[in-house]
Structures are given as C-alpha cells and as structure tokens.
C-alpha cells in the first residue's frame, strides 16, 4: 500500500493550484506501471447539476517514457473572444503527463491552464481509467499522429476535415472531447466500424440535434467493444476525488469551491441525463457503472489526513465477457425494479460506491423527467 504523513501546516493550502502535492506521486506511478498496459482511457465525472456528461481523454504509454501523455480536447479552443488571452487556447488537443493531469498542482502548459481541467483533475472530480493491454505500438503511434493532425487543422483554421464538417475548433456538441477521441481511433488507428456521430447544424442556425452528440461514457463503451473484438484485455482504475479542496476557479461562474461541486458518474444520453447525482435508474447508465466496477482493479485516493496517495482498494477484474454478462443481467433487473418503484436490493454495484453499499431503495411518487431519446 502507498502510505502517509505530510506537514499539518500545509493542509490549509493543499488541493489548490500552486499548492503542495502528494509527495508520493512518483511512487504511485511506478506502482501502477508495473502492469504492462498500453493506454488508458480517462473518463472524468461530471461537476454540474441536472445533466452532466463529464469529460474523456486518452493516456498513451510510450516505450521508455517515465509517464504516459494524456491527450485531451481543449474546452476553450473554440475561438470565442472571451476565451482568448484568459485561457490556454494554443492547441485543440492538449498533451500533458498523466500524473500532472491527475494529481499535480502546477501546469507544464502555461499560466492560463485551468486547475481541475488541464491539470489536477482529482481535486475537482473523480476519474475512471480504463487500461488497455496488448495494443501494438503502431496503433498507439497512429493515434498520436492523428492528434497532431487535428492540431494542425486547428492552427490553419481548416474546414470540413474527414472527421468534422465546419471549422476545426472545439464545440461542446459538434467537436467535443468524445468526438476527438473517437475520430483518432476511427480515422487514425483504422477503427472503421467505430460509430462516431457528426451532429449537423439545423437550417443553417447555431442549433444542433443534441441527441446525436458524442458523449464520453457512450464513446468509452463503443471503444471497449472494439478492443474486445481485437482481443485486447482491459481493467479499470478509479481515481477518487479529493473531497476537501477549497479552491474556487476565479474565471468560472458560479464561484463554487471544488469540494462543494457534484461528483457524478458521467451520464449517457438517456432518461437519467437530468437526474441528480446518485439517482440514476436507466439501464444504460446502470450497465456502464456495473461494467466498470466488474472490471475494477484498483481504487486510488488522496488520504485527507496525510495528504498522500494510497491504493484504497484492489480486486481481481473479471474478463470483459463475464463483466458484460453480469452487468447486463444486473442492470436489466435493477432498472425494471426502479421503474416499478419496488422495495429491492440492487443486483449490481456502481463504480465509486463501496461494495457494502447495497441498501434497499423505496421511491416516492416523482416525475421521471424529460427524455432525450
């Protein structure tokens, strides 16, 4: 296990940009890298109320490198005047070391990078890492090259690339984090059967069919199916949110301390999308959460008392086939019981919840909320 002890005098500043960091980040990295995974798909939890799809990024492991590089679509690379000069906008696909992305409190990009987004993710929200084993080096290099191509298109203000209609710049619905990752696999690594949606403007206006947008969890599930077809093995690491960060990002509204933000599993587009944290009942969300739990290998968190990283839990992951089968059965049963508002014990375990948290549910009469599909 990864252990303990930091000066108590640092506690007030811990979890803020430029503040102290866990002193065993390198130790954790070395521990995790004992396993020969080739890349890690990083799915960040949502931090907003009433509909939160989260974020998705890709960490690629290179031979001989001390850390993986995380490739992440830049939310502020949308050419909006209010973002220029206030946020990092030099690249559409940002590349940073994985330990920086997760745990560091300083950025290697520049002073305009956003804490909790470009670096130090776990101080703001939890992150699920899907590790992939057995991928050829040529496939990884193809992904990296395609991210470079996307950045080249962004720099020259390209229009109508093979992966996108319109100008190549960030768009929350039309060219978002999930689409960038999906495009790299589909067009860069040759995943021809991977479905990557291309939402279109409606009647020439700035209106998009939101129901066709690519979202992180759905893209992750599609990629997992493709990896299974290629006989790549998978497991999951949960990097849990540090729950005590007092940091407030001064450039974002509303002004809310990280510790008070929701930390919700990133929803698929479903009946659950507008539901609040912990209230998911739709089959698709339950299936995703159960599947990722079944594939779980490690749970990592920052100990609030010692300010050090530790492996909180570990278990043997199921095979992908077994994990899918069990998740489908449990999600079908549980979603039906939720619909009936029955008194029942859930059959599945949601990733991020303790295994003992298998309490009974009894629902009052409430509206189910709007459907997005």
C-alpha positions as CSV (number, residue, x, y, z in Angstrom):
1,X,0.0,0.0,0.0
2,X,1.1,3.6,-0.6
3,X,1.3,5.5,2.6
4,X,1.4,8.6,4.7
5,X,2.4,11.8,6.5
6,X,2.7,15.4,5.4
7,X,3.2,18.5,7.5
8,X,-0.1,19.7,9.0
9,X,0.9,23.3,8.3
10,X,0.5,22.6,4.6
11,X,-3.1,21.3,5.0
12,X,-4.8,24.7,4.5
13,X,-3.3,25.1,1.0
14,X,-3.5,21.5,-0.1
15,X,-5.7,20.9,-3.1
16,X,-5.3,24.4,-4.7
17,X,-3.3,25.5,-7.7
18,X,0.4,26.1,-6.9
19,X,-0.2,24.3,-3.5
20,X,1.6,21.3,-2.1
21,X,1.1,17.9,-3.8
22,X,1.1,14.4,-2.5
23,X,4.8,13.5,-2.0
24,X,4.4,10.0,-3.4
25,X,3.1,10.7,-6.9
26,X,6.1,9.1,-8.5
27,X,5.7,6.1,-6.2
28,X,2.1,5.6,-7.3
29,X,3.1,6.0,-11.0
30,X,5.7,3.3,-10.6
31,X,3.3,1.0,-8.8
32,X,0.6,1.3,-11.5
33,X,3.1,0.9,-14.3
34,X,4.2,-2.5,-13.1
35,X,1.2,-3.7,-15.2
36,X,2.0,-3.7,-18.9
37,X,-1.0,-1.7,-20.1
38,X,-0.6,0.3,-23.4
39,X,-3.0,3.1,-22.9
40,X,-5.7,4.3,-20.5
41,X,-9.0,5.9,-21.4
42,X,-9.7,8.5,-18.8
43,X,-13.4,9.4,-18.1
44,X,-13.9,12.3,-15.7
45,X,-17.0,12.6,-13.6
46,X,-19.5,15.5,-14.2
47,X,-19.5,18.5,-11.9
48,X,-22.8,20.2,-12.7
49,X,-26.3,19.7,-11.6
50,X,-29.1,18.5,-13.9
51,X,-27.2,16.9,-16.9
52,X,-23.5,16.2,-16.8
53,X,-21.7,14.2,-19.4
54,X,-18.2,14.7,-17.9
55,X,-15.0,14.5,-20.0
56,X,-12.9,11.9,-21.8
57,X,-9.2,11.9,-22.6
58,X,-6.6,9.3,-23.6
59,X,-3.3,8.5,-21.9
60,X,-0.8,6.8,-24.3
61,X,2.1,4.9,-23.0
62,X,5.4,5.1,-24.9
63,X,8.4,2.8,-24.6
64,X,11.0,4.2,-22.3
65,X,8.9,7.3,-21.2
66,X,8.7,8.0,-17.5
67,X,5.0,8.8,-17.7
68,X,2.1,8.5,-20.2
69,X,0.9,11.5,-22.2
70,X,-2.7,12.4,-21.8
71,X,-4.4,13.8,-25.0
72,X,-7.4,15.9,-24.2
73,X,-9.7,18.1,-26.2
74,X,-9.4,21.7,-25.1
75,X,-12.8,23.1,-24.0
76,X,-11.5,26.7,-24.5
77,X,-10.1,26.2,-28.0
78,X,-13.4,27.4,-29.6
79,X,-12.1,30.8,-30.8
80,X,-14.6,32.6,-28.6
81,X,-13.3,36.2,-28.0
82,X,-14.0,35.9,-24.3
83,X,-11.6,32.9,-24.0
84,X,-8.7,34.4,-25.9
85,X,-6.0,35.6,-23.5
86,X,-7.8,34.3,-20.5
87,X,-7.5,30.5,-21.1
88,X,-5.0,28.2,-22.8
89,X,-6.0,28.1,-26.4
90,X,-2.8,27.3,-28.3
91,X,-3.9,23.7,-29.0
92,X,-7.2,22.0,-29.7
93,X,-5.7,18.7,-28.4
94,X,-3.6,19.3,-25.3
95,X,-0.9,16.8,-24.3
96,X,0.3,16.6,-20.7
97,X,1.9,14.0,-18.5
98,X,-0.7,11.7,-16.8
99,X,0.4,12.3,-13.2
100,X,0.2,16.1,-13.9
101,X,-3.3,15.6,-15.4
102,X,-4.5,13.8,-12.3
103,X,-2.5,15.0,-9.3
104,X,-0.2,17.9,-10.0
105,X,-1.0,21.5,-8.8
106,X,1.2,23.2,-11.4
107,X,0.9,23.1,-15.2
108,X,3.6,22.4,-17.8
109,X,1.4,24.3,-20.4
110,X,1.4,27.9,-19.2
111,X,-0.2,30.2,-16.6
112,X,-3.5,30.2,-18.4
113,X,-4.2,26.4,-17.9
114,X,-7.2,25.6,-15.8
115,X,-6.7,23.8,-12.5
116,X,-9.1,20.8,-12.2
117,X,-9.4,20.6,-16.0
118,X,-6.0,20.8,-17.7
119,X,-4.2,19.5,-14.6
120,X,-5.0,18.4,-11.0
121,X,-8.3,16.7,-12.1
122,X,-8.8,14.7,-8.9
123,X,-9.0,17.9,-6.8
124,X,-12.2,18.7,-8.6
125,X,-13.7,15.3,-9.6
126,X,-13.2,11.6,-9.8
127,X,-11.7,10.0,-12.9
128,X,-12.2,6.4,-14.2
129,X,-9.2,4.9,-16.1
130,X,-9.9,2.0,-18.5
131,X,-6.5,0.4,-19.1
132,X,-5.9,-1.5,-22.3
133,X,-3.4,-4.3,-22.7
134,X,-2.0,-5.8,-25.9
135,X,-2.2,-2.9,-28.3
136,X,0.5,-2.8,-30.9
137,X,2.9,0.2,-30.9
138,X,1.9,1.1,-34.4
139,X,-1.6,1.6,-33.3
140,X,-0.6,3.9,-30.5
141,X,1.6,5.9,-32.8
142,X,-1.2,6.3,-35.3
143,X,-3.4,7.8,-32.5
144,X,-0.7,10.3,-31.5
145,X,-0.1,11.3,-35.1
146,X,-3.8,11.9,-35.6
147,X,-4.0,14.2,-32.6
148,X,-1.1,16.1,-34.2
149,X,-3.1,16.3,-37.4
150,X,-6.1,17.7,-35.6
151,X,-3.9,20.4,-34.0
152,X,-2.5,21.2,-37.4
153,X,-6.0,21.6,-38.8
154,X,-6.9,23.8,-35.8
155,X,-3.9,26.1,-36.4
156,X,-4.7,26.7,-40.0
157,X,-8.4,27.2,-39.4
158,X,-9.3,24.2,-41.6
159,X,-12.8,23.5,-42.7
160,X,-14.6,20.2,-43.5
161,X,-12.0,17.7,-42.5
162,X,-12.8,14.0,-42.8
163,X,-13.7,13.9,-39.1
164,X,-15.7,17.1,-38.9
165,X,-18.0,19.4,-41.0
166,X,-17.2,23.0,-40.5
167,X,-14.3,24.8,-39.0
168,X,-12.0,22.7,-36.8
169,X,-12.4,24.2,-33.4
170,X,-13.9,23.0,-30.1
171,X,-17.6,22.8,-30.0
172,X,-19.4,21.3,-27.0
173,X,-21.8,19.3,-29.1
174,X,-20.2,19.1,-32.6
175,X,-16.5,18.7,-32.0
176,X,-16.1,17.8,-28.3
177,X,-13.8,15.6,-26.3
178,X,-15.7,12.4,-27.2
179,X,-15.6,13.1,-30.9
180,X,-11.9,14.0,-30.9
181,X,-11.0,10.7,-29.2
182,X,-13.4,8.7,-31.4
183,X,-12.0,10.3,-34.6
184,X,-8.5,9.4,-33.7
185,X,-9.4,5.8,-33.4
186,X,-11.7,5.7,-36.4
187,X,-9.6,7.7,-38.9
188,X,-6.1,7.4,-37.3
189,X,-6.0,3.9,-36.0
190,X,-8.3,2.4,-38.6
191,X,-11.3,1.5,-36.4
192,X,-13.7,1.6,-39.4
193,X,-16.6,0.0,-37.5
194,X,-16.5,2.5,-34.7
195,X,-19.5,4.8,-34.7
196,X,-18.6,8.5,-34.4
197,X,-21.5,10.8,-34.8
198,X,-21.3,14.0,-36.8
199,X,-24.0,16.3,-35.4
200,X,-25.2,18.9,-38.0
201,X,-26.5,22.4,-37.8
202,X,-30.2,22.7,-38.3
203,X,-31.5,25.1,-41.0
204,X,-28.2,27.0,-41.0
205,X,-28.6,28.2,-37.5
206,X,-26.5,27.6,-34.4
207,X,-28.8,24.8,-33.4
208,X,-27.7,21.2,-33.1
209,X,-29.5,17.9,-32.6
210,X,-28.2,17.3,-29.1
211,X,-29.5,13.7,-29.1
212,X,-26.8,12.9,-31.7
213,X,-23.9,14.4,-29.9
214,X,-21.0,12.1,-28.9
215,X,-20.8,11.8,-25.1
216,X,-17.9,10.4,-23.1
217,X,-19.4,7.3,-21.5
218,X,-21.1,6.1,-24.7
219,X,-17.8,6.6,-26.6
220,X,-16.0,4.6,-23.9
221,X,-18.4,1.7,-24.2
222,X,-18.1,1.7,-28.0
223,X,-14.3,1.6,-27.8
224,X,-14.4,-1.2,-25.2
225,X,-16.4,-3.3,-27.7
226,X,-13.8,-2.6,-30.3
227,X,-10.9,-3.5,-28.0
228,X,-12.6,-6.7,-27.1
229,X,-13.0,-7.6,-30.8
230,X,-9.3,-7.1,-31.1
231,X,-8.7,-9.3,-28.1
232,X,-7.2,-6.6,-26.0
233,X,-7.6,-7.1,-22.3
234,X,-8.9,-4.4,-20.0
235,X,-9.1,-3.4,-16.4
236,X,-10.2,-0.3,-14.5
237,X,-8.6,2.1,-12.0
238,X,-10.8,4.6,-10.1
239,X,-9.0,7.8,-9.2
240,X,-11.3,9.2,-6.5
241,X,-11.9,12.9,-5.9
242,X,-10.1,14.7,-3.1
243,X,-13.2,15.8,-1.2
244,X,-11.7,18.8,0.8
245,X,-10.4,21.2,-1.8
246,X,-11.3,24.8,-1.0
247,X,-10.2,26.0,-4.4
248,X,-12.5,28.2,-6.5
249,X,-11.7,28.8,-10.1
250,X,-11.9,32.6,-10.5
251,X,-12.6,32.5,-14.2
252,X,-15.7,30.3,-13.9
253,X,-19.2,31.1,-12.8
254,X,-20.8,30.4,-10.5
255,X,-18.0,30.6,-7.9
256,X,-18.1,27.2,-6.1
257,X,-15.4,25.6,-4.1
258,X,-14.3,22.3,-5.6
259,X,-15.3,20.4,-2.5
260,X,-18.9,21.5,-3.0
261,X,-19.2,20.6,-6.7
262,X,-21.2,17.4,-7.6
263,X,-19.1,14.4,-8.4
264,X,-21.4,12.4,-10.6
265,X,-20.9,9.5,-12.9
266,X,-21.0,10.9,-16.5
267,X,-24.4,10.1,-17.9
268,X,-25.2,8.7,-21.2
269,X,-28.0,10.4,-23.2
270,X,-31.0,8.8,-21.6
271,X,-33.9,9.3,-19.2
272,X,-31.2,9.8,-16.5
273,X,-29.4,12.7,-18.1
274,X,-31.2,15.4,-16.0
275,X,-31.3,13.3,-12.8
276,X,-29.1,14.3,-9.9
277,X,-26.0,12.6,-8.5
278,X,-26.8,9.1,-7.2
279,X,-30.2,8.9,-8.8
280,X,-29.5,7.0,-12.0
281,X,-32.0,4.3,-12.8
282,X,-31.8,3.9,-16.6
283,X,-30.5,0.6,-18.0
284,X,-27.7,2.2,-20.0
285,X,-26.2,4.1,-17.0
286,X,-26.5,1.2,-14.7
287,X,-24.9,-1.1,-17.2
288,X,-22.0,1.2,-17.7
289,X,-21.4,1.7,-13.9
290,X,-21.7,-2.1,-13.2
291,X,-19.5,-3.0,-16.1
292,X,-16.7,-0.6,-15.0
293,X,-17.0,-1.9,-11.4
294,X,-16.8,-5.5,-12.6
295,X,-13.5,-4.6,-14.5
296,X,-12.1,-2.8,-11.5
297,X,-8.5,-3.4,-10.4
298,X,-7.6,-0.5,-8.1
299,X,-9.2,2.4,-6.3
300,X,-6.8,5.3,-5.7
301,X,-7.4,8.3,-3.4
302,X,-5.6,11.0,-1.6
303,X,-5.8,10.4,2.2
304,X,-7.3,13.6,3.7
305,X,-5.3,13.3,6.9
306,X,-1.9,12.5,5.5
307,X,-2.2,14.2,2.0
308,X,-0.6,11.1,0.5
309,X,-1.8,8.9,-2.3
310,X,-2.8,5.4,-1.4
311,X,-4.3,2.3,-3.0
312,X,-7.6,2.3,-1.2
313,X,-8.9,-1.0,-2.6
314,X,-7.8,-3.6,-5.1
315,X,-9.5,-6.7,-6.6
316,X,-9.2,-9.1,-9.5
317,X,-11.1,-7.8,-12.5
318,X,-13.4,-10.0,-14.4
319,X,-12.9,-10.9,-18.0
320,X,-14.6,-8.5,-20.4
321,X,-17.1,-11.1,-21.4
322,X,-18.1,-12.0,-17.9
323,X,-18.2,-8.4,-16.8
324,X,-20.6,-7.5,-19.7
325,X,-22.8,-10.5,-19.0
326,X,-23.1,-9.8,-15.3
327,X,-23.6,-6.1,-15.8
328,X,-26.4,-6.6,-18.4
329,X,-28.3,-9.0,-16.1
330,X,-28.0,-6.8,-13.1
331,X,-28.8,-3.6,-15.0
332,X,-31.9,-5.1,-16.5
333,X,-33.2,-6.4,-13.2
334,X,-32.4,-3.2,-11.3
335,X,-33.8,-0.8,-13.9
336,X,-37.0,-2.7,-14.0
337,X,-37.3,-2.6,-10.2
338,X,-36.6,1.2,-10.3
339,X,-39.4,1.6,-12.8
340,X,-41.8,-0.3,-10.6
341,X,-40.5,1.7,-7.6
342,X,-40.2,-1.6,-5.8
343,X,-38.5,-2.3,-2.5
344,X,-35.4,-4.2,-3.6
345,X,-31.8,-4.9,-3.1
346,X,-29.8,-3.9,-6.2
347,X,-28.1,-6.7,-8.1
348,X,-25.2,-4.6,-9.3
349,X,-22.5,-2.4,-7.7
350,X,-22.0,1.0,-9.1
351,X,-18.4,2.0,-9.6
352,X,-17.3,4.5,-6.9
353,X,-19.6,3.0,-4.3
354,X,-18.4,0.7,-1.5
355,X,-19.3,-2.9,-2.0
356,X,-21.3,-2.8,1.3
357,X,-23.5,0.0,-0.1
358,X,-26.2,-2.3,-1.2
359,X,-29.1,-0.7,0.6
360,X,-32.8,-1.0,-0.1
361,X,-34.5,1.5,-2.3
362,X,-38.0,2.8,-1.9
363,X,-39.1,5.6,-4.1
364,X,-41.9,8.2,-3.6
365,X,-44.1,9.2,-6.5
366,X,-42.0,11.6,-8.6
367,X,-41.8,12.7,-12.2
368,X,-39.3,10.8,-14.3
369,X,-38.1,14.0,-16.1
370,X,-37.6,14.7,-19.8
371,X,-36.3,12.1,-22.2
372,X,-33.5,13.0,-24.7
373,X,-34.1,10.0,-26.9
